[in-house]
Structures are given as C-alpha cells and as structure tokens.
Amino acid sequence: MTVTIGIFENEEAILAAAKQVRDQGQEAESVRIAVKNAEAAPIVSAQTEFPVEELHAICESREQFGGGAGGGIVAAPLSTSGSYAGTGVYGQGAVVGDISGKTGPNVQAVLRDIGIPDKHTEECERALEGGRILLIAEGELSPVTNEMIHRAGALAIIH
C-alpha cells in the first residue's frame, strides 16, 4: 500500500487538503490526520470528519496498559464528541497528545503502527515535535492529487 504524507503547519489548510483528497474518489482508501496533541491542533482535534491520530495519547495508553511496539492499543474515550485516544489497525481514528519528552523508538513504533513507513518515521517524528500536522493518505494518489495537497499548503509531501 502506498502512503502519502503531507506535512502542514496550518489547521485550516490540512482540513482543506484532507477534503480534497477524500473528494478525489477512489484514489485514497483512507485519509487521516496525525497531531502531536489536541492542544497543539485544537481545530483539527475537535472536528469529526476525519480520524485524528493523537500521538501522545497513544504513547500514554501504551505506557499505562502495556501495549508495546506492534501491540494492541487501548482506546479510551477522549471526549463526548465520540473521538477516541488510541488506534487499532490503520484508520481506526485516534487523537494524539503532547509527545515532548517521548522521543525515539517508542514514538517511531507508534508512527509505524498508524501506517507511517519505516523510512519516514524519523522525519514525521521531527515534524510532529516541531508542531506540524500530518495528513496521511493511503492509496495510489495521482500527480494531480499530490499537487492539490501541495497547493493547499503542505510544507512537504513524502511517499
């Protein structure tokens, strides 16, 4: 499965890009957003249109409930909006929290578990630590769709 990751710093821009990718029809099998924490991206975290992977919450769940790299992650209600802190297999929606102080293999294992290819986990970790937001699209995206992601405000697009 091909994974395309757009790195954004603007919440409105990433939501616009996510809608554009989704509206392209069958190209993307799933469209998700990953954030450092809900506080770093309150608009993205509050919306319910796209699943949000909140890295800190996933790391905290693993620490609290013993999920390891590649292991299951416990889903805990984040709010009454129906969002959850945690994720199952790719695309099961989650919200991610503050990962300051949580770097290295644990964070990279979580990134792998949410569908980030091994070769991009370090770059994505740095982006999230820097307050960036990730658009994760699984599927074969056309050059036109990639250009739309770029025009929507992506700082970088990695495949």
Secondary structure, DSSP 8 states (H G I E B T S, - for coil): --EEEEEES-HHHHHHHHHHHHHT-TT-SEEEEEES-TTT-HHHHH--SS-EEEHHHHHHHHHHH---TTS----EE-STTS-EE---STTS----B--TT--SHHHHHHHHHTT--GGGHHHHHHHHHTT-EEEEEES---HHHHHHHHHHT-SEEE-
